[in-house]
Amino acid sequence: MPGAVLLCGQLVKIIMKQLRSGLISLFFLAISFTSRGQNQNNNWHFGMGISINFNVLPLTVVQSNIDVIEGAAAVSDDNGQLLFYTMGCKIWNRNGTQMPNATGLLGNGPFTGSVSGSGYRSVQIIKHPGNPNQYYVVSGDAYEQSTRNLQYSLVDMSLDNGLGDVVPGQKNIQIMTNCSEYLSVFRGNDCKSYWLIARAENPQSARPMYAFKVDQNGFNNTPVISNPPGTLGSAGYDELYLLNDLETAVGINFSNVISIKFNGNTGQFSNFQTVPNYIQGVGELNGNFTLSLDRTKMYIVESYSSDVYQYDLNQIANPTAFLNSRTLAINGYGVTDRFTAMRAGPDGHLYLIRKNSSSALTSKITRMTNANGPVTNTTYDNNFLDYFHPWGSYSIGYFCLGVDVASNPPTDTIQNTATDTLLCFDESVVLQSSIGNAGSYEWSDGSNQSTLTVSGPGTYWVSSFYNCQTTIDTFIVRNTTFTLQLPPDTLICAGQSVTLDAYHPAIETYTWNTGAATASVNVSDPGKYFVTATSGKCILTDTFELSTQTAVLELSQGDTTICNTNPIQITAQCNLPSTYTWSDGTQGPILTPATTGTYTVTASNICGDISKGLDINVADCYCELWLPTAFSPNGDGLNDVFVPKIAPGCSFSHYKFKVYNRYGQLIFSTNQAGLGWDGFQLNRAAEAGSYYYIVEYTSRYNGESKLYKGDISLIR
C-alpha cells in the first residue's frame, strides 16, 4: 500500500505539471519587493539560455549560460549589476562561469529520464543579514525526484577575486525532507531578517508549513511549523506572497484566493481565509498568478481562456470589494497559446511567457505596462520579445521567468511637513496617517489605530511603520470660535433706517446679500437681510428681517350735516398706538361736535404726528307741520290755498301731499314741500265741501317718517 500512496503522489505531481502546461494551474508565484534605492532584481536569467538586463534600454534578450525548465534565480548588487545566477544545482558568476566550488550541488538537478531543473519554485536566493557579501542559495528537489530534500549552500562574493564562490563546508546543508518544490521568501518584521517558507509534500491531506528564519546569525535550521486547517484542502497556497504590511500572505487555489496572517517575529501562520475571486459560471478555475511590483494588484490567469484578470489587494480584507475589483487586463488565447508564467519587472511592467503548445518555437515574452495602476492605464504587447533563440536548447517543458530575490530596504525615517488643521466651533476632525496600510501606528496619545479623532487644539503626531520605513506625521490643530448676532427682526416707520452690525474681531470676511462686504450696513427698505461671516474655513450665517410701517389716520365720519336735536360721536383711529388731540381741545379719539365748523384731530405716535379734519354743519332739525281745517279760495289773497305749514327746521328726504274728494278721487298731489291746493280741479273751481288729505314725509336729518291724515273744508 505504501507503493500505491507514492504512485498517487507522483501521479498528482505529474497531473499538476500537465495542468499548468495546458489545462489548469494551481501554483503560486512570489512577488519581488521593490525597495528604496535597491536593484537586486535588475538582471533576469531563466529558461533556455535567456537573460534580460533591465539596466539597458531598450530591453533585449541576451544569451545566458543557464539552461533550465523551471526554477531559476539571479541577484544583482544595489546598483543593479549582476552578481550571480543559479538553477539550484549550478551557480554561475557574473561572467557566466560556474563557480569553482559549485560542483555537486543538490536540488533542482538532472536525473535519469527527465530534463534538468524541473522544480517549479525550488530555487531561492537569500541575502545574509549579517554579512553583505554572502548569499544563501536554497535549492529543493523537483517533485519528480524521489528524495524531495531541501538544502542550502552559502555563496561569498569576496571569494574567487570578487566573482564569488561557495564557501567550503557550507554546501548542501540539508534542512528538510519531503519538501514541496514551491518555495517562498518573506521579509521579517525587523526589516533585517528573512523567512524561508516551504511546505511538506506528503501526506496530501494535512501538509504542515515550515518557516526557517535567516537573521544576522545566519540560517536557523530549526523550522517554525504551522498546520493549516484541513478545510483548505491540499491544493494551492504552497507558495505565498507577503504584502506590504508584512503580515498578510496571499496565494491561490482552484477557486479562491488564499489570505493568511503571518507573524514576522515568530514565523507562525494563522487565520487562514479563502476569498472568492470569481462567480461560479462567470469565471474559470484559477491558473498561475503574480503580484504587481508595488504589491497592490494581483494578476490571475484563468485556466482555459488564458484571460488575465487584475484584482485590488487593498481590498483583500473585504471579500465583496475584492471580488468587485476583478477587471479583465489581458485577453487570452485559449489552451493552445497559454500564459505559463508571469513576473513583475523592476520597471513596474508585467512580463508573461506566452507558450504556443503546437509550435513552441513561436513562444513569446509579452509585456503589459504600468501593472501597478488600473488596467485603463496599461498597454499590452503580445510579441514583446522572442523566447527561443538559436543558442538555446529546445524543450517542451513548462516555461518560467525565474523568481525575485526578496530584499529588505534600508530602514529610515521620514518626517512629513506638519499639517495645519482648523476646527470650527464644536466640531471634531479625524487625523489620519499618510500611510494608510502601515504595519503599526503610534499616536501622541498612545493609541495605535490609523486614525485619531480630536476636538481640541494642540499638536498631535503619529509614527507609522511600513515597509521598513518610519513616517512621522504632525498635525497642528487650532480652534476658532466667534459669534454672529444680528439684532432681532425689527419694525420701523417708513423713511427711517436701522444699522446692522455683525462685527467680531475673529471674523475675516463679511458678505451681505446687499453686496456689501463691511462689518455693518445701514438698511431702510423692508425685506430679509443676511450676512455670511468667515474665519478661515469656518462659516456662520445670520438673518434679519426688516418691516416698515406708515401711520394711517381714519375718521368714522366724513364731512356732514347733523341735527342739533341728534348729536353724533366722531371717532378717530390710527393704525399705530397714538394719542389724539382735537382742534377744539378735546383729548382722546372721540369728538361730539356741537357747533358748525371744521374739526381737526392730530394723532401722535412713534412715526410722528398725523392730522386729519372734517367739516361739520349743525342744523336746526326741529320739524313740525300744521294743517288748517278750512280754506276759502276766493281770490281775496287770504287763505286762498290749502298748504301745510312747515317748521323752519324741516328738511325732507321724502315728502308727499295728496288731496281726495268725497268720492276718493285724487284731485291734487305734490312731492314738493311748500306747494298747496288752490281749490281747483281740472281747471274748474271745486265744489265747496269737505275734502280729505294725506301728508307723509321722512326727515333728512334723522330719517324719521311721519303721516298726517285729516279733512279740510272748502268754503266758497
C-alpha positions as CSV (number, residue, x, y, z in Angstrom):
1,M,0.0,0.0,0.0
2,P,2.8,2.5,0.6
3,G,3.8,2.0,-3.0
4,A,0.2,2.9,-4.0
5,V,0.4,6.1,-2.0
6,L,3.7,7.0,-3.6
7,L,2.2,6.3,-7.0
8,C,-0.7,8.6,-6.3
9,G,1.6,11.3,-5.1
10,Q,3.7,11.0,-8.3
11,L,0.5,11.0,-10.4
12,V,-0.7,14.1,-8.7
13,K,2.6,15.9,-9.3
14,I,2.6,14.9,-13.0
15,I,-1.1,15.9,-13.4
16,M,-0.4,19.2,-11.8
17,K,2.5,19.9,-14.1
18,Q,0.4,19.0,-17.1
19,L,-2.4,21.2,-15.9
20,R,0.0,24.1,-15.6
21,S,1.2,23.5,-19.1
22,G,-2.1,23.1,-20.8
23,L,-5.2,22.8,-18.6
24,I,-5.3,24.2,-15.1
25,S,-2.6,25.8,-13.0
26,L,-2.6,25.7,-9.2
27,F,0.7,27.2,-8.3
28,F,1.6,30.5,-6.6
29,L,4.1,33.0,-7.9
30,A,6.2,35.1,-5.5
31,I,6.5,38.8,-5.9
32,S,9.7,40.6,-5.6
33,F,9.8,43.5,-3.2
34,T,10.8,46.8,-4.7
35,S,12.6,48.9,-2.1
36,R,14.0,52.3,-2.0
37,G,17.3,52.5,-4.0
38,Q,17.6,48.7,-4.5
39,N,18.1,46.9,-7.7
40,Q,18.7,43.3,-6.7
41,N,16.3,42.0,-9.5
42,N,17.6,44.1,-12.4
43,N,19.0,41.0,-14.1
44,W,16.9,38.0,-15.0
45,H,18.4,34.6,-16.1
46,F,15.9,31.9,-16.9
47,G,14.8,29.2,-19.3
48,M,16.8,28.1,-22.3
49,G,19.8,30.5,-22.1
50,I,17.8,33.7,-21.7
51,S,18.8,36.8,-19.8
52,I,17.3,40.3,-19.6
53,N,19.3,43.3,-18.3
54,F,16.8,45.9,-17.1
55,N,19.7,48.5,-16.8
56,V,19.9,48.6,-20.6
57,L,17.1,50.0,-22.7
58,P,15.5,49.1,-25.0
59,L,15.2,45.7,-23.4
60,T,16.5,42.8,-25.4
61,V,17.2,39.1,-24.8
62,V,20.9,38.3,-24.2
63,Q,22.5,34.9,-24.2
64,S,22.9,33.3,-20.8
65,N,24.6,30.0,-19.8
66,I,21.6,28.9,-17.8
67,D,19.6,26.0,-19.3
68,V,16.6,25.2,-17.1
69,I,13.0,24.3,-17.5
70,E,11.6,25.9,-14.4
71,G,13.3,27.1,-11.2
72,A,15.9,29.8,-11.6
73,A,17.1,32.9,-9.7
74,A,19.6,35.8,-10.2
75,V,20.8,38.5,-7.9
76,S,22.3,41.9,-8.6
77,D,24.0,44.4,-6.3
78,D,22.5,47.7,-5.0
79,N,23.5,49.3,-8.3
80,G,21.8,46.7,-10.4
81,Q,25.0,45.0,-11.5
82,L,24.8,41.2,-11.8
83,L,26.4,39.2,-9.1
84,F,25.5,35.6,-10.0
85,Y,22.6,33.4,-11.2
86,T,21.6,29.8,-10.4
87,M,19.3,26.9,-11.2
88,G,20.0,25.3,-7.8
89,C,22.3,22.6,-8.8
90,K,24.5,25.0,-10.7
91,I,25.7,28.6,-9.9
92,W,27.2,30.9,-12.5
93,N,29.2,34.1,-11.6
94,R,28.6,37.4,-13.4
95,N,30.9,36.3,-16.2
96,G,28.8,33.3,-16.9
97,T,31.3,30.9,-15.5
98,Q,30.3,28.2,-13.0
99,M,31.7,28.9,-9.5
100,P,34.7,26.7,-8.7
101,N,33.2,25.1,-5.6
102,A,29.7,24.9,-7.0
103,T,30.1,21.4,-8.1
104,G,28.0,18.5,-6.9
105,L,25.2,20.8,-5.7
106,L,21.9,19.2,-4.9
107,G,18.4,20.3,-5.7
108,N,16.6,21.0,-8.9
109,G,19.1,18.9,-10.7
110,P,19.1,16.5,-13.6
111,F,18.0,12.9,-13.1
112,T,17.5,9.9,-15.2
113,G,14.7,10.2,-17.7
114,S,14.0,13.9,-17.2
115,V,15.3,17.2,-18.2
116,S,17.1,19.4,-15.7
117,G,15.7,22.0,-13.4
118,S,12.1,20.8,-13.2
119,G,11.5,22.2,-9.7
120,Y,8.9,24.9,-10.4
121,R,9.8,27.3,-7.5
122,S,12.5,25.2,-5.9
123,V,15.3,27.8,-6.1
124,Q,15.7,30.9,-3.9
125,I,18.5,33.3,-3.1
126,I,18.5,34.9,0.4
127,K,21.0,37.7,1.3
128,H,22.8,37.0,4.6
129,P,21.5,39.7,7.0
130,G,24.8,39.7,9.0
131,N,27.2,39.7,6.1
132,P,26.6,41.8,3.0
133,N,29.0,39.6,0.9
134,Q,27.2,36.4,1.5
135,Y,24.0,34.8,0.0
136,Y,22.2,31.6,0.7
137,V,21.3,29.6,-2.4
138,V,18.3,27.4,-1.3
139,S,17.6,24.5,-3.6
140,G,14.9,21.9,-3.4
141,D,14.4,18.7,-5.3
142,A,11.9,18.7,-8.1
143,Y,8.7,16.7,-7.5
144,E,9.9,14.1,-10.0
145,Q,12.9,13.3,-7.7
146,S,12.1,10.7,-5.1
147,T,14.3,12.4,-2.4
148,R,12.4,15.8,-2.3
149,N,15.0,17.2,0.0
150,L,15.6,20.9,0.8
151,Q,19.1,22.2,1.2
152,Y,21.1,25.4,1.0
153,S,24.7,26.5,0.1
154,L,26.4,29.7,1.1
155,V,28.0,31.9,-1.5
156,D,30.6,34.5,-0.5
157,M,31.2,37.3,-3.1
158,S,34.6,38.0,-1.6
159,L,35.9,34.7,-2.9
160,D,37.4,34.0,-6.3
161,N,38.7,37.5,-6.6
162,G,35.3,39.1,-6.1
163,L,33.5,36.8,-8.5
164,G,32.1,34.7,-5.7
165,D,32.2,31.1,-4.8
166,V,30.5,28.6,-2.5
167,V,32.0,28.7,1.0
168,P,33.8,25.4,1.8
169,G,31.9,23.4,4.3
170,Q,28.7,25.4,3.6
171,K,27.4,23.3,0.7
172,N,24.3,21.1,0.5
173,I,23.2,21.8,4.1
174,Q,20.0,19.7,4.3
175,I,17.2,21.3,6.3
176,M,14.1,19.4,5.3
177,T,12.9,16.2,3.7
178,N,9.5,15.6,2.0
179,C,9.5,19.2,0.7
180,S,7.2,20.7,-1.9
181,E,9.0,22.4,-4.8
182,Y,7.1,25.6,-4.1
183,L,9.3,27.9,-2.0
184,S,8.8,31.5,-0.9
185,V,10.9,34.0,0.9
186,F,9.3,36.6,3.3
187,R,10.9,39.6,4.9
188,G,11.0,39.7,8.7
189,N,9.3,42.4,10.7
190,D,12.6,43.8,11.9
191,C,13.5,44.8,8.3
192,K,16.7,42.8,8.6
193,S,15.8,39.1,8.7
194,Y,14.1,36.8,6.2
195,W,11.9,33.7,6.4
196,L,12.2,30.8,4.0
197,I,8.7,29.3,3.6
198,A,8.3,25.6,2.5
199,R,5.5,23.1,2.7
200,A,5.6,19.4,3.2
201,E,4.8,17.4,0.1
202,N,3.0,14.4,1.7
203,P,0.6,13.4,3.1
204,Q,-1.7,15.4,0.8
205,S,-4.5,15.9,3.4
206,A,-2.7,17.8,6.1
207,R,0.7,19.3,4.9
208,P,2.4,21.5,7.5
209,M,4.1,24.7,6.6
210,Y,7.7,25.3,7.6
211,A,9.3,28.7,8.3
212,F,13.1,28.9,8.6
213,K,14.5,32.1,9.9
214,V,17.6,33.7,8.4
215,D,19.0,36.5,10.5
216,Q,22.3,38.2,11.3
217,N,23.4,34.9,12.9
218,G,22.8,33.0,9.7
219,F,20.4,30.2,8.7
220,N,18.4,28.7,11.6
221,N,17.9,25.1,10.5
222,T,15.1,24.6,13.1
223,P,11.8,25.5,11.5
224,V,8.6,27.0,13.0
225,I,5.8,24.7,11.9
226,S,2.2,25.8,11.3
227,N,-0.6,23.4,10.5
228,P,-3.2,24.8,8.1
229,P,-6.8,23.7,8.6
230,G,-8.0,20.7,6.6
231,T,-10.9,22.8,5.2
232,L,-8.5,24.5,2.8
233,G,-7.6,21.2,1.2
234,S,-4.2,20.2,-0.1
235,A,-4.2,22.1,-3.4
236,G,-2.8,25.6,-3.5
237,Y,-1.1,28.0,-1.2
238,D,2.2,26.1,-1.3
239,E,3.8,29.3,-2.5
240,L,2.8,32.6,-0.8
241,Y,3.4,36.3,-1.2
242,L,3.9,38.7,1.6
243,L,2.1,42.0,1.2
244,N,3.5,45.4,2.2
245,D,2.0,45.2,5.7
246,L,4.5,42.3,6.4
247,E,1.7,40.3,7.9
248,T,-0.7,39.3,5.1
249,A,0.3,36.4,2.9
250,V,-1.7,35.6,-0.2
251,G,-1.8,32.7,-2.7
252,I,-4.5,30.9,-4.7
253,N,-6.1,27.5,-5.2
254,F,-8.5,26.4,-7.9
255,S,-11.4,28.6,-7.0
256,N,-10.2,31.1,-4.4
257,V,-7.6,33.5,-3.3
258,I,-6.0,32.5,0.0
259,S,-5.3,35.0,2.7
260,I,-3.2,34.0,5.7
261,K,-1.8,36.1,8.6
262,F,2.0,35.7,9.1
263,N,3.8,36.7,12.3
264,G,7.2,38.1,11.1
265,N,8.6,37.9,14.6
266,T,7.7,34.3,15.4
267,G,7.3,32.7,11.9
268,Q,3.8,31.4,12.8
269,F,0.9,31.3,10.3
270,S,-2.7,31.8,11.4
271,N,-6.2,33.0,10.3
272,F,-6.4,31.0,7.1
273,Q,-9.1,32.5,4.9
274,T,-10.5,31.8,1.4
275,V,-11.5,34.8,-0.7
276,P,-13.6,34.0,-3.8
277,N,-12.2,35.7,-6.9
278,Y,-14.9,34.8,-9.4
279,I,-18.5,33.8,-9.5
280,Q,-19.3,30.3,-10.5
281,G,-20.5,30.2,-14.1
282,V,-18.8,33.5,-14.8
283,G,-15.1,32.8,-14.2
284,E,-12.9,29.8,-14.8
285,L,-10.6,27.8,-12.5
286,N,-7.5,29.7,-11.4
287,G,-4.2,29.2,-13.2
288,N,-0.9,30.9,-12.3
289,F,-0.7,34.3,-10.7
290,T,1.7,37.1,-9.6
291,L,1.6,40.5,-8.0
292,S,2.4,43.9,-9.3
293,L,5.7,45.4,-8.3
294,D,4.2,47.5,-5.5
295,R,2.1,44.6,-4.3
296,T,-1.2,46.4,-4.6
297,K,-2.5,44.3,-7.6
298,M,-2.9,40.6,-8.1
299,Y,-3.0,39.1,-11.6
300,I,-4.5,35.7,-12.1
301,V,-4.5,33.7,-15.4
302,E,-7.7,31.7,-16.0
303,S,-7.1,28.1,-16.8
304,Y,-8.8,27.6,-20.2
305,S,-9.2,31.0,-21.8
306,S,-5.8,32.3,-20.5
307,D,-7.5,35.6,-19.8
308,V,-5.6,37.6,-17.2
309,Y,-7.6,39.4,-14.5
310,Q,-6.5,42.2,-12.2
311,Y,-7.6,42.4,-8.5
312,D,-7.1,45.1,-5.9
313,L,-5.2,43.8,-3.0
314,N,-6.1,46.8,-0.9
315,Q,-9.5,45.2,-0.7
316,I,-8.3,41.7,0.4
317,A,-9.8,42.1,3.8
318,N,-13.2,42.8,2.2
319,P,-14.2,39.7,0.1
320,T,-17.0,41.5,-1.7
321,A,-14.9,44.5,-2.6
322,F,-12.1,42.3,-3.6
323,L,-14.4,40.3,-6.0
324,N,-15.9,43.5,-7.3
325,S,-12.4,44.8,-8.2
326,R,-12.0,42.0,-10.8
327,T,-11.0,43.6,-14.1
328,L,-10.0,42.0,-17.4
329,A,-6.4,43.0,-18.0
330,I,-5.4,40.8,-21.0
331,N,-7.5,38.8,-23.4
332,G,-6.1,35.3,-23.5
333,Y,-5.5,32.9,-26.4
334,G,-7.0,29.7,-25.1
335,V,-5.3,26.4,-24.3
336,T,-3.1,26.4,-27.3
337,D,-1.4,29.7,-26.7
338,R,-1.2,29.8,-22.9
339,F,0.4,32.2,-20.4
340,T,2.6,29.8,-18.4
341,A,4.3,32.4,-16.2
342,M,4.1,36.0,-15.1
343,R,6.6,38.2,-13.3
344,A,6.6,41.9,-12.4
345,G,9.7,43.6,-13.7
346,P,11.8,46.1,-11.7
347,D,10.4,48.7,-14.2
348,G,6.8,48.2,-12.9
349,H,5.7,46.4,-16.0
350,L,4.2,42.8,-16.1
351,Y,6.1,40.2,-18.2
352,L,4.5,37.0,-19.3
353,I,5.5,33.9,-21.2
354,R,3.0,33.1,-24.0
355,K,3.7,29.4,-24.8
356,N,2.4,28.0,-28.1
357,S,1.5,24.4,-27.4
358,S,1.5,23.4,-31.1
359,S,4.6,25.4,-32.1
360,A,6.8,26.1,-29.0
361,L,9.5,27.8,-31.0
362,T,7.0,30.7,-31.7
363,S,6.5,31.3,-28.0
364,K,7.0,34.9,-26.9
365,I,7.7,37.0,-23.9
366,T,4.9,39.5,-23.7
367,R,4.5,42.7,-21.7
368,M,1.8,44.7,-20.1
369,T,2.9,48.2,-19.0
370,N,2.1,50.0,-15.7
371,A,1.0,47.0,-13.8
372,N,0.9,48.9,-10.6
373,G,-2.0,51.0,-11.8
374,P,-5.5,50.5,-13.2
375,V,-6.0,48.4,-16.3
376,T,-7.1,51.5,-18.2
377,N,-3.6,52.9,-17.9
378,T,-1.9,49.9,-19.3
379,T,-0.8,48.8,-22.8
380,Y,-0.1,45.3,-23.9
381,D,2.4,44.0,-26.4
382,N,1.7,40.4,-27.4
383,N,5.1,39.9,-29.1
384,F,7.5,41.9,-27.0
385,L,10.5,39.5,-27.1
386,D,11.2,36.1,-28.5
387,Y,11.5,33.3,-26.0
388,F,13.6,30.8,-28.1
389,H,16.9,31.8,-29.7
390,P,19.5,29.9,-31.8
391,W,21.8,29.4,-28.8
392,G,19.1,28.0,-26.5
393,S,18.1,24.4,-26.3
394,Y,14.6,23.4,-27.2
395,S,12.3,21.9,-24.6
396,I,8.6,21.3,-24.5
397,G,8.6,21.8,-20.7
398,Y,6.9,24.4,-18.6
399,F,8.4,27.8,-19.3
400,C,9.2,30.1,-16.3
401,L,10.7,33.5,-15.8
402,G,12.6,32.9,-12.6
403,V,12.0,34.3,-9.1
404,D,12.7,37.6,-7.4
405,V,15.2,37.9,-4.6
406,A,13.5,39.3,-1.5
407,S,15.4,42.3,-0.2
408,N,14.9,44.3,3.0
409,P,15.2,48.0,2.2
410,P,17.3,50.2,4.4
411,T,15.4,51.5,7.4
412,D,14.9,55.2,7.5
413,T,12.6,57.8,9.0
414,I,10.6,60.4,7.0
415,Q,9.4,63.5,8.8
416,N,6.5,65.0,6.9
417,T,5.7,68.7,7.0
418,A,3.2,69.5,9.7
419,T,-0.4,69.7,8.6
420,D,-2.3,72.7,9.9
421,T,-5.9,71.9,10.7
422,L,-8.6,74.4,11.8
423,L,-11.5,73.3,13.8
424,C,-14.7,75.4,13.7
425,F,-16.6,75.8,16.9
426,D,-17.5,72.4,18.4
427,E,-16.5,70.2,15.5
428,S,-14.0,67.4,15.6
429,V,-11.6,66.2,13.0
430,V,-10.3,62.7,12.1
431,L,-6.5,62.9,11.8
432,Q,-5.1,60.2,9.5
433,S,-1.7,58.8,9.0
434,S,-0.3,59.4,5.5
435,I,0.5,55.7,5.4
436,G,-2.9,54.0,5.1
437,N,-1.9,50.4,5.4
438,A,1.1,50.6,7.8
439,G,2.1,47.6,9.9
440,S,1.9,49.6,13.1
441,Y,0.9,53.1,14.3
442,E,1.7,55.0,17.4
443,W,-0.1,58.3,18.2
444,S,0.9,61.0,20.6
445,D,-1.8,59.9,23.0
446,G,-0.6,56.3,22.9
447,S,-3.3,54.9,20.6
448,N,-2.4,52.6,17.8
449,Q,-5.0,53.0,15.1
450,S,-4.5,54.6,11.6
451,T,-6.7,57.5,12.6
452,L,-7.3,59.7,15.7
453,T,-10.4,61.8,16.3
454,V,-9.7,65.1,18.1
455,S,-11.8,68.0,19.1
456,G,-9.4,70.2,20.9
457,P,-6.5,72.4,19.9
458,G,-3.0,71.1,20.2
459,T,-0.1,69.4,18.3
460,Y,-0.6,65.7,17.5
461,W,1.7,63.3,15.8
462,V,1.6,59.7,14.6
463,S,4.5,57.4,13.9
464,S,3.7,54.8,11.2
465,F,5.9,51.9,10.4
466,Y,5.5,50.5,6.9
467,N,7.8,48.7,4.6
468,C,10.8,49.2,6.9
469,Q,10.2,52.9,6.9
470,T,9.0,55.1,9.8
471,T,6.9,58.0,8.8
472,I,6.1,60.8,11.3
473,D,3.1,63.0,10.5
474,T,2.5,66.0,12.7
475,F,-0.9,67.8,12.9
476,I,-1.3,71.3,14.4
477,V,-4.9,71.7,15.3
478,R,-6.4,75.1,16.1
479,N,-9.8,76.1,17.3
480,T,-11.6,79.2,16.2
481,T,-14.8,80.5,17.9
482,F,-16.7,83.6,17.0
483,T,-20.3,84.7,17.2
484,L,-22.5,86.3,14.7
485,Q,-25.5,88.0,16.2
486,L,-27.7,90.4,14.2
487,P,-30.5,92.3,16.1
488,P,-33.9,90.8,16.4
489,D,-36.3,91.3,13.5
490,T,-37.4,95.0,13.6
491,L,-40.4,97.1,12.6
492,I,-39.6,100.8,11.7
493,C,-41.5,103.6,10.3
494,A,-41.3,104.4,6.6
495,G,-38.4,106.7,5.9
496,Q,-36.4,105.5,8.9
497,S,-33.3,103.2,8.8
498,V,-31.5,100.7,11.1
499,T,-27.8,99.8,11.3
500,L,-27.0,96.0,11.3
501,D,-23.6,95.4,13.0
502,A,-22.0,91.9,12.6
503,Y,-18.5,92.8,13.8
504,H,-16.4,90.3,15.7
505,P,-12.6,90.6,15.9
506,A,-12.1,86.9,14.8
507,I,-14.2,87.4,11.6
508,E,-12.1,87.8,8.4
509,T,-14.7,88.4,5.8
510,Y,-18.3,89.6,5.6
511,T,-20.7,89.0,2.7
512,W,-24.1,90.6,2.8
513,N,-26.9,89.8,0.4
514,T,-26.9,93.5,-0.5
515,G,-23.4,93.1,-2.0
516,A,-21.7,94.9,0.9
517,A,-18.5,93.4,2.4
518,T,-18.3,95.6,5.5
519,A,-19.0,94.6,9.1
520,S,-22.1,96.7,9.3
521,V,-24.7,98.0,6.9
522,N,-27.5,100.6,7.1
523,V,-30.8,99.4,5.7
524,S,-34.2,101.1,5.3
525,D,-36.1,99.0,2.7
526,P,-38.3,96.2,4.1
527,G,-37.1,92.7,3.4
528,K,-34.8,90.0,4.6
529,Y,-31.1,90.7,5.1
530,F,-28.4,88.0,5.7
531,V,-24.7,88.1,6.2
532,T,-22.1,85.3,5.9
533,A,-19.1,85.6,8.0
534,T,-15.9,83.6,7.6
535,S,-12.8,83.0,9.7
536,G,-10.5,80.6,7.8
537,K,-12.8,77.7,6.8
538,C,-15.3,78.4,9.5
539,I,-18.6,80.0,8.4
540,L,-21.6,81.4,10.2
541,T,-24.7,83.0,8.7
542,D,-27.4,85.1,10.3
543,T,-30.6,86.6,9.0
544,F,-32.5,89.8,9.9
545,E,-36.0,90.8,8.7
546,L,-36.9,94.5,8.5
547,S,-40.5,95.6,8.3
548,T,-41.7,99.2,7.7
549,Q,-45.0,100.8,8.6
550,T,-46.8,104.1,7.7
551,A,-49.2,105.8,10.1
552,V,-52.7,105.9,8.7
553,L,-55.4,108.0,10.4
554,E,-59.1,107.4,9.7
555,L,-62.3,109.2,10.9
556,S,-65.5,107.4,11.4
557,Q,-67.4,110.3,9.7
558,G,-66.6,112.5,6.7
559,D,-67.9,116.0,6.1
560,T,-71.6,116.0,7.2
561,T,-74.5,118.0,8.5
562,I,-76.0,116.9,11.8
563,C,-79.1,117.9,13.7
564,N,-79.0,120.0,16.8
565,T,-81.5,117.6,18.1
566,N,-79.5,114.5,17.3
567,P,-75.8,114.8,18.3
568,I,-73.2,112.3,17.0
569,Q,-69.8,111.0,18.0
570,I,-66.9,111.1,15.6
571,T,-64.1,108.6,16.3
572,A,-60.5,109.0,15.1
573,Q,-58.5,105.7,14.7
574,C,-54.8,105.3,13.8
575,N,-53.2,102.0,12.8
576,L,-50.4,102.8,15.3
577,P,-50.8,103.3,19.1
578,S,-51.4,107.0,19.4
579,T,-52.6,109.9,21.5
580,Y,-55.3,112.1,20.0
581,T,-55.9,115.9,20.2
582,W,-58.8,117.7,18.5
583,S,-58.7,121.3,17.4
584,D,-61.3,122.2,19.9
585,G,-59.1,120.9,22.7
586,T,-60.8,117.6,23.1
587,Q,-58.4,114.8,24.2
588,G,-58.9,111.3,23.0
589,P,-60.1,109.7,19.9
590,I,-63.8,110.7,20.3
591,L,-65.4,114.0,19.4
592,T,-69.0,115.2,19.9
593,P,-69.4,118.3,17.8
594,A,-72.0,120.9,19.0
595,T,-71.5,123.7,16.5
596,T,-70.8,124.1,12.9
597,G,-67.2,124.3,11.9
598,T,-64.0,122.5,10.8
599,Y,-62.7,120.0,13.2
600,T,-59.1,118.6,13.0
601,V,-57.6,115.7,15.0
602,T,-53.8,115.1,15.5
603,A,-52.6,111.5,16.2
604,S,-49.1,111.4,17.8
605,N,-47.1,108.0,17.7
606,I,-43.7,106.6,17.1
607,C,-43.8,107.7,13.5
608,G,-44.6,111.3,14.4
609,D,-47.8,113.4,14.1
610,I,-50.5,112.8,11.6
611,S,-53.7,115.0,11.2
612,K,-57.0,114.8,9.5
613,G,-60.1,117.1,9.6
614,L,-63.7,117.2,8.6
615,D,-66.4,119.9,8.2
616,I,-69.5,119.7,10.5
617,N,-72.7,121.6,9.8
618,V,-75.0,121.6,12.8
619,A,-78.6,122.2,11.5
620,D,-81.8,123.2,13.3
621,C,-83.6,119.9,12.9
622,Y,-87.0,120.7,14.8
623,C,-89.6,119.7,12.3
624,E,-93.4,120.1,12.7
625,L,-96.4,120.5,10.3
626,W,-99.6,122.5,10.9
627,L,-102.6,121.9,8.7
628,P,-105.7,124.3,8.6
629,T,-109.2,122.9,9.0
630,A,-110.7,125.1,6.2
631,F,-109.7,127.5,3.4
632,S,-111.5,129.8,1.0
633,P,-110.0,130.0,-2.5
634,N,-112.0,133.2,-3.5
635,G,-109.0,135.1,-4.7
636,D,-109.0,137.6,-1.9
637,G,-105.5,136.8,-1.1
638,L,-106.4,135.4,2.3
639,N,-106.4,131.7,2.9
640,D,-106.8,131.0,-0.8
641,V,-104.5,127.9,-0.8
642,F,-104.6,124.8,1.2
643,V,-100.9,124.2,2.1
644,P,-99.3,122.5,5.2
645,K,-97.3,124.9,7.3
646,I,-93.8,123.5,7.8
647,A,-91.4,124.4,10.6
648,P,-88.1,126.0,9.6
649,G,-86.0,123.1,10.8
650,C,-87.6,120.6,8.5
651,S,-85.7,119.1,5.6
652,F,-87.1,116.2,3.9
653,S,-85.6,113.3,2.1
654,H,-89.1,112.2,1.1
655,Y,-92.3,114.3,1.0
656,K,-95.8,113.7,-0.4
657,F,-99.0,115.8,-0.1
658,K,-102.3,114.5,-1.5
659,V,-105.9,115.7,-1.5
660,Y,-109.0,113.5,-2.2
661,N,-112.7,114.4,-2.8
662,R,-115.5,112.7,-1.0
663,Y,-115.6,110.0,-3.7
664,G,-112.0,109.1,-3.1
665,Q,-110.7,110.6,-6.2
666,L,-107.2,112.2,-6.1
667,I,-107.6,115.8,-7.1
668,F,-104.2,117.1,-6.0
669,S,-100.7,115.7,-5.3
670,T,-97.2,117.1,-4.9
671,N,-93.8,116.0,-3.5
672,Q,-92.6,119.5,-3.2
673,A,-92.8,120.9,0.3
674,G,-94.5,124.4,0.4
675,L,-96.8,123.8,-2.6
676,G,-100.6,123.6,-1.8
677,W,-104.0,123.0,-3.4
678,D,-105.7,126.1,-4.8
679,G,-109.2,124.7,-4.7
680,F,-109.4,123.9,-8.4
681,Q,-110.0,120.6,-10.1
682,L,-109.3,120.1,-13.7
683,N,-109.1,123.9,-14.1
684,R,-112.5,124.4,-12.6
685,A,-113.3,125.6,-9.1
686,A,-114.0,122.7,-6.9
687,E,-117.3,122.5,-5.1
688,A,-117.5,123.6,-1.6
689,G,-117.5,120.9,0.9
690,S,-115.2,118.5,2.8
691,Y,-112.1,117.0,1.3
692,Y,-109.6,114.6,2.7
693,Y,-105.8,114.9,2.8
694,I,-102.7,112.8,3.4
695,V,-99.2,114.2,4.2
696,E,-96.2,112.0,4.6
697,Y,-92.6,112.8,4.9
698,T,-89.2,111.5,6.0
699,S,-86.7,113.7,7.8
700,R,-83.5,114.2,6.0
701,Y,-81.6,114.5,9.3
702,N,-82.8,111.7,11.4
703,G,-84.7,109.5,9.0
704,E,-87.9,109.8,10.9
705,S,-91.1,109.4,8.9
706,K,-94.5,110.8,9.8
707,L,-98.0,110.5,8.3
708,Y,-100.8,113.2,8.7
709,K,-104.4,112.5,7.7
710,G,-107.4,114.7,8.0
711,D,-110.2,116.6,6.3
712,I,-110.4,120.2,5.1
713,S,-113.5,122.3,4.4
714,L,-113.5,124.2,1.2
715,I,-115.6,127.3,1.6
716,R,-116.9,129.3,-1.2
